[in-house]
Structures are given as C-alpha cells and as structure tokens.
Amino acid sequence: MAKRDSLIKAFKEEVKRTNPMTFPICVDSFTNLWQYEFGSLEDLPPEVEKLIAHRAIELGLMDEDRF
C-alpha cells in the first residue's frame, strides 16, 4: 500500500508542474508505471482519474462537458 500512496503523491506533485505539452507525457509515464507495478489500470483510484480530468480541463485539453 505504501508504494501505491507514494506513486499517487509523486504524480500529484508532478502534474501540478505540467503544461499543455508536458501533461500527456506525465500522464503516460504515470499510467505506464502504474500498470508495471500493479498489472492494470483497473485499480486506479477515482481521485487520480479526477485529478487527470481537472488538470486537462485547466490546460484547455478537454472540455468540461466530457467530464
């Protein structure tokens, strides 16, 4: 459980520093690492999904209607 919490914490910090160009790379890196560590994205916490969606909206990469 500690590894899971550590990955989420690091991702939250990293995603704050993203811009429209680096955001997709950050998300891809995180999801690849998560899949490697835990085997799939099925156990991805809802808080991470919401964080990704909200940041994508903030950066103008996604419309609020899609969330």
N, C-alpha and C positions, 0 to 999 in steps of 0.2 A: 504493500500500500504506500510506503514511503516513496518508492520510485515513481509511482503514479502521481502523487501530490507534487513531487519535485519537478516532474515534466510539465505539469499544468502551471505551476508557479513560474517556471522559466519561460514558458510560452506566453503567459500573460504579460510578463515584463518585455519580452521581445516584440510582441505585436503592437505595443504602445509606440514603439520607435519606427514603425513601418510607414511607408508612403505608398502611393498607388503602384509604383514599380516593384517595391520590395515585399508588399503584402502577400501576393500569391506565392512567392518563393518561401516566405516564412511559414505560411500555412502548409505548403507541400512538404517542407522539411519536418514540421511537427507531425503531420499525419504519417509520413514515411517512418519516422522514429517510433511513433505510437504503434503502428502496425508491426514493426520489427519487434518491439518489446512485448506486445500483448496479443499479437496474432491477427487482429482485425480492428476495424473502426466501430464495431457494434457496441463496445463498452465505452465509447467516447461520452464523457459526461455532458449533459444538456447545457451546463454553464459554458463549456468550451464552444459548443455549436452556437450559442447565443453571442458569445464574445466575437466569434468569427463574423457572424452576420452583422452585428452592430458596427464593427470596425469597417467592414466592407461598405456599409451604408455611409458612414462618416467620410470615407475616402471617395465616395461617389462611384463605387464599383458595382453597387447593387441598389435597386430601388427598394424603398420600404415596403411596397406592395408585395414584393416577393418573399418577405419575411413573414 
